[in-house]
């Protein structure tokens, strides 16, 4: 088990003066199996009253509005989290069982539908179909698909826009974690495996010393549906990181999930006046124990 401190600072510098802004942030981790939030809060500058609620997908949302003139808006999210290694045994559920189980929860049905972001190119769907046909179980197929897509794409910043689709990133075979996840989701869903977009953080250096601050970034990975859990209406979801070709483990800090990036963007809002705005982001992750 690791204890991680995450500090995520982001915001906007306006070309002029904003007379007002209305915002919502999805930047605070959630407690779940294998992860325990010890503390988490968001500070804003200028100071603004906050309202916290849980969205449709179960993500903690902090909403606030700034009604005084300002040239810069800064959000600082600070969290202390304990994360377990979350080992997963191989899932033996079969294809027929998966199809039956995936009808038992609303979310598993919804996570089968493609979105504008995830609609796969024909060759991605064909490759996923070949992998699934050769796999003994859906979980074996899902991991193989994650490895294939992650292995065929290169992580490169600045190649895609924040609103890019998976198909656009696939055409370039390059992109950031968001893009790689969108392509992977399209491939998984195309063969009947419900899969969702997970947003969070990744400690990038397993060898970092205790109390050493490490520059990080918001991160994304996938979770696929493995069947219904006994007594649990949410089912079993297994996390995998196609960008880093590894299972989600004790360096991954979960914030929330959705159908694609649009459901779980860290910050979104609108403002009045000011002209254009430049966004800035800084993430620091420290291993405390």
Secondary structure, DSSP 8 states (H G I E B T S, - for coil): -EEEEEEEEEEEEEEEEEEEEEEEE--S---BTTEEEEEEEEEEES---EEEEE-TTS-EEEEEEE-S-EEEEEEEEEEEEEE-----------HHHHHHHTTSSHHHHHTTS--TTT---HHHHHHHHHHHHH-SSHHHHHHHHHHHHHHHSEE-TTSS-TT--HHHHHHHTEE-HHHHHHHHHHHHHHTT--EEEEEEEE---TT--TT-EEEE-EEEEEEEEEEEETTEEEEEEEEEETTTTEE--TTEEEEEEESSGGGT-SEEEEEEES--EEEEEEEEEEE--
